[in-house]
Amino acid sequence: MQITIQRTHEMVNYEIPFESTTLLKALYHIKNNEDNSLTFSSSCRSSVCGTCAVRVNGKEVLACSHTLQEGDLIEPLKYHEVQRDLKVNKQKVRETLRTSTAWLQQTQETSISEQQVALTEKQSDCILCDSCYSACPVLEVNPNFIGPFALTRAYRYTADPREGNIQATIDNIQTNGVWDCTLCGECTAVCPQGIDPKMDITMLRGTSAQFGYSDPNFQAMDFGGFGGF
Amino acid sequence: MLDILIVGSGGAGLSAALSAKEQGANVLVVGKSYPTASQTSMAQGGMNAALGNVTPDSIQAHYEDTIKSAHGLCDRQMVQQMCEDAPNSIAWLEKLGVPFDRTVDSKVAQRQLGGASSKRACYAQDYTGLKILHTLYDSCLKERIEMIEEHLLLNLIVEEGNVLGATFLDIITGEVKAIHAKTTILATGGYGALYKNFTTNSEGATGDGIAAVLRAGGTISNMEFVQFHPTALKGSATLISESARGEGGYLVNNKNERFVDELLPRDVVARAIFEQINSKEEVFLDIRHLGEEKLLHLMPQEVHLCRLHEGVDPVTQLIPIKPVAHYTMGGINVNPKLEVTGLKNCYAVGECSNAKIHGANRLGGNSLLEIVSLGRLAGKHAVGCDYHRTTQNTTQLQNDQEYIEGLFEEYPYERNFYKIQDQLGVDFYNNAGILRDNTQLNNFLNELRVIKADLDNMGIGDKNRENNTNLVDFLQFQNLLEVGEVVLDAALVRDESRGAHYKTAFPNEDDKHFKADSLYWIEENVLQSKLVKVVN
């Protein structure tokens, strides 16, 4: 079958001599046999290390778990600096985890029930593949948006019964955070782990309201019209 | 000056970093990939601690199970210390926020793994390693621990036996750099990638730290001990966790007969499967009787992987499996303080090390325990080493820069090392795998030495300096060859069967000659070895 790869300077077509294969195997076939310079990232081959996310026909997938189809177009993730071919710099995007302070702020001793673990079981399945970030249209207009995975992670800790200072995290996700999301659900659609950042962001908005925060967009709507210049 | 340089950013490296930082040390973690991409993310089943939350348990029972699985090759005090610390390690992870599953009475849930006399493995569905690793990573961010990605370890910088830091290839820029530190901790992972296409390990399990120690004059040990996991998917070698059997899964052959007690230690089960396969039987894992609801709750990842890679639905179909390389017990030889034999100011921890915990065979659930418990210990011991170097030694940096430069300028590209690496994987599986034979080992060792001698004709096809993953692959391939040579030699010498090492012609343990660690080091450019009796 034939596929096309968006390389650094050009689109290149490749003939893949397998009837059915994962994209990752096809990439290795090219690199190991045809062109050593084809550059991509991968590690575990079993969808858990988060390294090999790319876009296929415009949709984010893990190369190791995408079954290749005739004519597939392979491109690097969006909103990441492309280092070479399909390899992107995730370092800058990881900064959103520091910005959102997505960790346990102050651990409190408490008992945790089965049901409470289940509440954030999905969120803690995140493999940091950055698929959701690449799919998020808000980043097109606001490159400083904290983005879906960091917010999901912030939610995962604020919803943990061990968190003794929820507000510390909530305070850090107000600017370029929960209120900048348009709730379009593109992140949810591409998550290979079935995580729903849109829902997590909605939950975080609820918690934010409990701490006295409100949607700045509504404020702008209410008063902006009369405020004039 | 940097207090502690930690090479490797998996669970062991991050645990060491957090513990050293806790004590006020200035720490830098350097890894070849992103921290969350490490092998730790792939650990599924659980982490052992004798909490007795589900069934009665004791530290003594954990200790005894571990000793039994080690088949004589362990340091009993090290095992005792780790088993005693296990409940503390779980408590520490709990404090950081690891979302372990719970029992109905809100205690940390525990499950049965092979070789364990109680339900001892604490778990978070079948994402135990992933969730521990990510929580450690979040904690490192919180503690402002500096982490540098995409730096491949080249060599240790050594002056008169003192390790002063290490040299790295900055994968992004292509530069060769030196990072100096008072103390270096190696947490670089195992060498399972020797068995390419026949291993559950990631592509990066290429023994980089082990090879670097060997080149630096340090000692490595028990490299012949490679654990084979009984159940990986037949086509893709993707791991199906032991918990599938722990929860009640069966192993069956073509005739739909069970042929082994599924909960025996991994080596016994792997051999039983391999013997079935050798006698032309196909082997399957059967978990259908557990029911869809239970499967999706307890092992969603397995269900997904079976559907994706093998095209079978484990809810209704048998899963075709084969045993594959899973964990490497051998590694950098360390003393009870985790100091590397033959080098000063240098520690090793995790799968890259041989801390005499797992001996001839590792017990399921003890590797996550090792990286957390001993990782923290390495961090503690490394604090307070205050060797100050007297000179600015740049020899190693210059040598490594020249070598890399040479790969761009001089080496021809006449032989495709990727093809050789693929063949090496097949050959390691067949000749140094589950059942071993001296003639095969000997022939293969000779072949491997021929390949090593031919490295000058390989080199890299990609001559770009930046983001050159072809260069990374080639350097890792060389590490595998160095480590692989020791694996074969050590397997050849050990004329007995012990734990994961099994020779058909010598089916029994021979304590008189081989209740011993096999040590390897390089002296004056020649590989040296000796067997040192284990006394305890």
Interface residues (C-beta under 8 A of the other chain):
Chain A: T22 K31 N32 N33 D35 N36 S37 T39 F40 S41 S42 S43 C44 R45 S46 S47 V48 C49 G50 T51 S65 T67 Q83 R84 K87 N89 K90 Q91 R94 L97 R98 T101 A102 W103 L104 T107 S111 I112 S113 E114 Q116 V117 T120 E121 S124 D125 C126 I127 L128 R153 R156 Y157 D160 R162 E163
Chain B: S33 Y34 T36 A37 S38 Q39 S41 M42 E94 K95 L96 G97 P99 F100 D101 R102 T103 V104 S106 A124 Q125 Y127 L130 K131 H134 D138 S139 L141 K142 E149 I172 T200 S202 E203 G204 S236 T238 L239 Q301 H304 L305 L308 H309 N416 Y418 K419 D422 I460 G461 D462 N464 E466 N467 N468 T469 N470
